[in-house]
Amino acid sequence: MIKKLILHNFLLEKKNAIACTSIMAGVILFFATIAASTYTDEQNLLRVDYSHAVGTANCMLWFCLIYTASRMFRYLNTRKTAIPYLMLPASNKDKFLANIIMSLGGTFAMFIAALLGAELVQVLFNLAVRFTTGSIIVNFVENLLEVSADSIKDNFIAILLIIWAHAIFTLGSTIFRKHCLIKTILSLLGASLTLTMIIGSLAGVAANSNNDITIHFLVDPMVTFHITSYVIVIGTAIGAYYWAYRRFCNKTIL
């Protein structure tokens, strides 16, 4: 049943997916063209390097991720679109999982399609104008597969943050009826500011205290900080997904 729900969701979002993919491809191509540089390879042939545009591609992936998550349950906001969907013969769990899979899978599918579209245009342009070419995809994959202790750690953190961001914006799509993306971002900024003020206040109280505070760590403080951060991120993501699921069920009942 989940496959049928995913197909149903795809048909509902087909036009938006095409528009989002086209915009991503255009933005990636624009910044890749601006940041492009040339070099001479081992065979003394002119090549185009797009390694400086990898950051733009990553930004587009992040934007697409939070955008699709924010739109995940938008059709529950009006009776015209909500009633047909709620009448589908499937359980709440299947509907929720189908939306999660569609959002994550759709994000990466649109991103890959955008990369391919930008790649095709730049190849044709460079062959016609510069009589040579480069590859946005090759530069992106090389950056992604760079093997080092720092890159492995960075990729692990990036995966955790992708899951966390998707969970938070999924929750936002069940809380806010309109302008979910903007309202969720503003809520995150407000929560971050509040947390920063609380931590700053506590640090100020501790600094002004006449008592000396000594903390003994059984392990390296940085290791403790990283493990604590990972636990908080994973726990927050799980909590956000569960809360979003409960709100989705309540909306379905209503």
C-alpha positions as CSV (number, residue, x, y, z in Angstrom):
1,M,0.0,0.0,0.0
2,I,2.9,2.3,0.7
3,K,4.0,2.1,-3.0
4,K,0.5,3.2,-4.1
5,L,0.6,6.1,-1.6
6,I,4.0,7.2,-2.9
7,L,2.7,7.1,-6.4
8,H,-0.4,9.1,-5.3
9,N,1.8,11.7,-3.6
10,F,4.1,11.9,-6.7
11,L,1.1,12.7,-9.0
12,L,0.0,15.4,-6.6
13,E,3.4,17.0,-6.4
14,K,4.6,16.4,-10.0
15,K,4.4,20.0,-11.2
16,N,6.0,21.4,-8.1
17,A,8.8,18.8,-8.4
18,I,9.5,19.8,-11.9
19,A,9.5,23.5,-11.0
20,C,11.8,22.9,-8.0
21,T,14.2,20.8,-10.1
22,S,14.4,23.4,-12.8
23,I,15.1,26.2,-10.3
24,M,17.8,24.1,-8.6
25,A,19.4,23.3,-11.9
26,G,19.4,27.0,-12.9
27,V,20.9,28.1,-9.6
28,I,23.6,25.4,-9.7
29,L,24.5,26.3,-13.4
30,F,24.6,30.0,-12.7
31,F,27.0,29.8,-9.8
32,A,29.0,27.0,-11.5
33,T,29.5,29.3,-14.5
34,I,30.6,32.2,-12.3
35,A,32.9,30.1,-10.2
36,A,34.4,28.1,-13.0
37,S,38.1,28.1,-13.6
38,T,40.3,26.5,-16.3
39,Y,43.4,24.4,-16.1
40,T,45.6,22.2,-18.3
41,D,45.6,18.5,-17.7
42,E,48.4,16.0,-18.1
43,Q,47.8,15.7,-21.9
44,N,48.1,19.5,-22.2
45,L,44.4,19.9,-22.9
46,L,42.3,22.8,-21.5
47,R,39.7,21.7,-19.0
48,V,37.1,23.4,-16.9
49,D,37.1,23.0,-13.1
50,Y,33.8,23.4,-11.1
51,S,35.1,22.4,-7.7
52,H,34.3,25.9,-6.4
53,A,30.6,25.4,-7.2
54,V,30.3,22.3,-4.9
55,G,29.2,24.5,-2.0
56,T,26.3,25.9,-4.1
57,A,25.2,22.3,-4.9
58,N,25.2,21.4,-1.2
59,C,23.2,24.5,-0.4
60,M,20.6,23.6,-3.0
61,L,20.4,20.1,-1.5
62,W,19.7,21.5,1.9
63,F,17.2,24.0,0.6
64,C,15.3,21.3,-1.3
65,L,15.4,19.1,1.8
66,I,13.7,21.6,4.1
67,Y,11.4,22.9,1.3
68,T,10.0,19.4,0.6
69,A,9.7,18.6,4.3
70,S,7.8,21.9,4.9
71,R,5.3,21.0,2.1
72,M,4.8,17.4,3.2
73,F,1.3,17.8,4.7
74,R,0.1,21.0,3.0
75,Y,-2.8,19.2,1.4
76,L,-4.3,18.6,4.9
77,N,-4.9,22.4,5.2
78,T,-8.0,22.6,3.0
79,R,-11.1,20.4,2.9
80,K,-10.8,20.1,-0.9
81,T,-7.5,18.4,-0.8
82,A,-7.7,16.8,2.7
83,I,-10.9,14.8,2.3
84,P,-9.8,12.7,-0.8
85,Y,-6.4,12.0,0.9
86,L,-7.9,11.0,4.2
87,M,-10.4,8.7,2.5
88,L,-7.6,6.6,1.0
89,P,-7.8,3.0,2.3
90,A,-4.5,3.0,4.3
91,S,-3.5,3.3,7.9
92,N,-2.1,6.4,9.4
93,K,1.3,4.8,9.7
94,D,1.4,3.9,6.0
95,K,0.4,7.4,5.0
96,F,3.0,9.0,7.3
97,L,5.8,6.7,6.1
98,A,4.8,7.2,2.5
99,N,5.2,11.0,3.0
100,I,8.6,10.6,4.7
101,I,9.9,8.3,2.0
102,M,8.5,10.6,-0.7
103,S,10.0,13.7,0.9
104,L,13.5,12.2,1.4
105,G,13.6,10.2,-1.8
106,G,12.0,13.0,-3.8
107,T,14.6,15.4,-2.5
108,F,17.6,13.4,-3.6
109,A,15.9,12.5,-6.9
110,M,15.3,16.1,-7.7
111,F,18.8,17.0,-6.7
112,I,20.3,14.4,-8.9
113,A,18.0,15.5,-11.8
114,A,19.1,19.1,-11.2
115,L,22.8,18.1,-11.3
116,L,22.3,16.1,-14.5
117,G,20.4,19.0,-16.1
118,A,23.1,21.6,-15.2
119,E,25.8,19.1,-16.4
120,L,24.1,18.7,-19.8
121,V,23.8,22.5,-20.3
122,Q,27.4,23.2,-19.3
123,V,28.8,20.5,-21.5
124,L,26.9,21.8,-24.5
125,F,27.9,25.4,-23.7
126,N,31.6,24.6,-23.1
127,L,31.9,22.5,-26.2
128,A,30.4,25.2,-28.3
129,V,32.3,28.2,-26.8
130,R,35.5,26.8,-25.3
131,F,35.8,23.7,-27.3
132,T,36.4,21.8,-24.1
133,T,34.4,20.8,-21.0
134,G,34.5,19.9,-17.4
135,S,32.1,18.1,-15.1
136,I,30.0,19.5,-12.2
137,I,29.0,16.0,-11.2
138,V,32.6,14.7,-11.2
139,N,33.8,17.6,-9.0
140,F,30.8,17.1,-6.6
141,V,31.4,13.3,-6.3
142,E,35.2,13.8,-5.8
143,N,34.5,16.2,-3.0
144,L,31.9,13.8,-1.5
145,L,34.2,10.8,-1.7
146,E,37.3,12.5,-0.4
147,V,38.7,10.0,2.2
148,S,40.3,11.5,5.3
149,A,39.6,11.5,9.0
150,D,38.1,15.0,8.8
151,S,36.0,14.3,5.7
152,I,34.5,11.1,7.2
153,K,33.7,13.0,10.4
154,D,32.2,15.9,8.4
155,N,30.1,13.5,6.3
156,F,28.8,11.8,9.4
157,I,27.8,15.1,10.9
158,A,26.2,16.2,7.7
159,I,24.0,13.0,7.6
160,L,23.0,13.6,11.2
161,L,22.1,17.3,10.4
162,I,20.1,16.2,7.3
163,I,18.0,13.8,9.4
164,W,17.6,16.4,12.1
165,A,16.6,19.2,9.8
166,H,14.2,17.0,7.9
167,A,12.6,15.9,11.2
168,I,12.2,19.5,12.5
169,F,10.7,20.8,9.2
170,T,8.4,17.8,9.0
171,L,7.1,18.7,12.5
172,G,6.7,22.3,11.3
173,S,4.6,21.2,8.4
174,T,2.1,19.6,10.9
175,I,2.1,22.6,13.2
176,F,1.8,25.6,10.8
177,R,-1.0,25.7,8.3
178,K,0.5,28.4,6.0
179,H,4.1,29.6,5.3
180,C,5.5,26.5,7.1
181,L,9.0,27.1,5.8
182,I,9.4,30.7,7.0
183,K,7.6,30.1,10.3
184,T,9.7,27.0,11.1
185,I,12.9,28.9,10.4
186,L,11.8,31.8,12.5
187,S,10.8,29.4,15.3
188,L,14.3,27.8,15.1
189,L,15.9,31.3,15.3
190,G,13.8,32.2,18.3
191,A,14.6,28.9,20.1
192,S,18.3,29.3,19.3
193,L,18.3,32.9,20.6
194,T,16.5,31.9,23.8
195,L,18.8,29.0,24.4
196,T,21.9,31.2,23.9
197,M,20.5,33.8,26.4
198,I,19.9,31.1,29.0
199,I,23.3,29.6,28.6
200,G,24.9,33.1,28.7
201,S,23.0,33.9,31.8
202,L,24.1,30.7,33.6
203,A,27.7,31.3,32.5
204,G,27.5,34.8,33.9
205,V,26.1,33.7,37.2
206,A,28.9,31.0,37.4
207,A,31.6,33.6,36.5
208,N,30.3,36.1,39.2
209,S,30.1,33.5,41.9
210,N,32.6,33.6,44.7
211,N,32.7,29.9,44.9
212,D,35.3,28.1,42.8
213,I,33.8,25.5,40.5
214,T,35.9,22.5,39.6
215,I,34.7,20.0,37.0
216,H,36.5,16.7,36.6
217,F,36.0,14.8,33.3
218,L,36.5,11.1,33.1
219,V,37.2,11.4,29.4
220,D,38.4,14.1,27.1
221,P,36.0,17.2,27.3
222,M,35.8,17.4,23.5
223,V,34.8,13.8,23.2
224,T,32.2,14.4,25.9
225,F,30.9,17.4,24.0
226,H,30.7,15.6,20.7
227,I,28.9,12.5,22.1
228,T,26.5,14.8,24.0
229,S,25.8,16.8,20.8
230,Y,25.2,13.6,18.8
231,V,22.8,12.3,21.5
232,I,20.9,15.6,21.5
233,V,20.6,15.7,17.7
234,I,19.5,12.1,17.4
235,G,17.0,12.4,20.3
236,T,15.6,15.6,19.0
237,A,15.1,14.1,15.5
238,I,13.3,11.0,16.9
239,G,11.1,13.2,19.1
240,A,10.3,15.5,16.2
241,Y,9.3,12.6,14.0
242,Y,7.2,11.1,16.7
243,W,5.5,14.4,17.5
244,A,4.8,15.0,13.9
245,Y,3.3,11.5,13.6
246,R,1.0,12.1,16.5
247,R,-0.1,15.4,15.1
248,F,-0.7,13.8,11.8
249,C,-2.9,11.2,13.4
250,N,-4.9,13.8,15.2
251,K,-5.4,15.7,12.0
252,T,-6.6,12.5,10.3
253,I,-9.1,11.9,13.1
254,L,-10.5,15.4,12.8
